[in-house]
Amino acid sequence: MALRILTVGKKHESWVAEGIGRYEKRMKKPFDVSWQPIPHSSREGDSARKEESERLLAKTGTDFVILLDERGKAITSPKLAQTLQQPLDSSKNVTLIIGGAYGVDDTVHQRADFIWSLSPLVFPHQLVRLIVIEQLYRAQEIAGGRPYHHE
């Protein structure tokens, strides 16, 4: 089982890498996370969105796919833990997708098993990475019955 994050764009900036590293050190199987950056398209607008979406879809295989999108479903941290635990319990890999500056096209939305909104606000991609890894760590702690999350 794997928990992988596909992200369009460059490597983590140093301040993001430091924060991500802190959470990654705490992660345990099956919540062990890997990152796979997908290069930005050299095109713009719809052409870039289409090209990046094709690259993302080529990496999903039969994984349980969670797409991050501000128009997705807003959920609580315990609900995220449940959403992740179901495919992991079934020995299914989980892939989270963070699209590029132009977002993703309908093919990625259709492929997604779950579309997750962190907020109706739009955040910079580097910040989204840090928020996502913290929420994955929180989900791990909730699933394990540990006291990191307080209701």
Secondary structure as the mmCIF struct_conf table of DSSP 4:
data_model
#
loop_
_struct_conf.conf_type_id
_struct_conf.id
_struct_conf.beg_label_comp_id
_struct_conf.beg_label_asym_id
_struct_conf.beg_label_seq_id
_struct_conf.end_label_comp_id
_struct_conf.end_label_asym_id
_struct_conf.end_label_seq_id
STRN STRN1 LEU A 3 VAL A 8
BEND BEND1 GLY A 9 LYS A 10
HELX_LH_PP_P HELX_LH_PP_P1 LYS A 11 GLU A 13
HELX_RH_AL_P HELX_RH_AL_P1 SER A 14 GLU A 24
TURN_TY1_P TURN_TY1_P1 LYS A 25 ARG A 26
TURN_TY1_P TURN_TY1_P2 LYS A 29 PRO A 30
BEND BEND2 PHE A 31 PHE A 31
STRN STRN2 VAL A 33 ILE A 38
HELX_LH_PP_P HELX_LH_PP_P2 PRO A 39 SER A 41
BEND BEND3 SER A 42 ARG A 43
HELX_RH_AL_P HELX_RH_AL_P2 GLY A 45 LEU A 57
TURN_TY1_P TURN_TY1_P3 ALA A 58 THR A 62
STRN STRN3 PHE A 64 ALA A 74
HELX_RH_AL_P HELX_RH_AL_P3 SER A 77 ASP A 89
TURN_TY1_P TURN_TY1_P4 SER A 90 SER A 91
STRN STRN4 VAL A 94 ILE A 98
STRN STRN5 GLY A 100 GLY A 100
TURN_TY1_P TURN_TY1_P5 ALA A 101 TYR A 102
STRN STRN6 GLY A 103 GLY A 103
HELX_RH_AL_P HELX_RH_AL_P4 ASP A 106 ARG A 111
BEND BEND4 ASP A 113 ASP A 113
STRN STRN7 PHE A 114 SER A 117
BEND BEND5 LEU A 118 LEU A 118
BEND BEND6 PRO A 120 LEU A 121
HELX_RH_AL_P HELX_RH_AL_P5 HIS A 125 ALA A 143
TURN_TY1_P TURN_TY1_P6 GLY A 144 GLY A 145
TURN_TY1_P TURN_TY1_P7 PRO A 147 TYR A 148
BEND BEND7 HIS A 149 HIS A 149
#
